[in-house]
Amino acid sequence: MFKTIVLACSVFAPTECWEYTDARGPYKTREQCVSRAYEMGNAILEINKGTIKPKKFRCDILKGTQL
């Protein structure tokens, strides 16, 4: 199982960044997690009207019942 996390930073102040954790997951495969990361990135861009841009994402492997 994988948990999706996206890092997005301000366009105007690149050192100001936020971590977005997916509320839908976890996902059974890494491919599903990656797909969700791109979906989240597009939503972050749209919601923030381009002032915050996704920079990186990661798919953390969950062990047991960890979330």
N, C-alpha and C positions, 0 to 999 in steps of 0.2 A: 504494500500500500504506500502511496506517495501523497505528500502534502505540498501544495503549490504556494510559493512565496515570490512576490514581484517587488523589486526595488525601483522606485521612481523618484526623479529629482527635478527640482525647479529649473526652468529654462533660464531664469533671470539670476538665480543664485545657485549654481551647480553643487555647492556643498550642502545645500538643504535638501535632504532626501527622506523618504518615507518608505516603510516596509508594509506592503499590502498582503494579508494572508487570506487565502481563499476560504469562503464560508460554505462552499458546496461539497468539497471533497470529503474524505480522501479518495484517491483514484487507484484502481487495480494495477495499471501499467504506467510506465514512464512516459509512453507516447501520449496517453490521455492527459497526464499532468502537464506535459509540454504544450499540448493543444490548449489546455485551460490557461496556461501562463500567457500565451499570445492573445487569447480572448480577453483576459483581464487587462493586458497592456493596451489593447484597443479601447476598452471601456474607460481606462484611466485617461487616455488622451482625449476622448470624446467628452467626458464629464468635466474635465478641467480645461477644456477649450485650448489645448496645446500649451498651457503654461507649465504643466508637469508632464515629463516624458519618462516612460519606462526605460531603465538602463540595463537591468539584469534580472534574471529569474533563477530560481533553483527549485528542484523537486527533492524534498527531503524524504528519505525512507523512514517509514514509521515502524516501530517495533512493538509487537503486542497490541495493546489497546491505547498506546500513546497518540495524542493529537497535537 
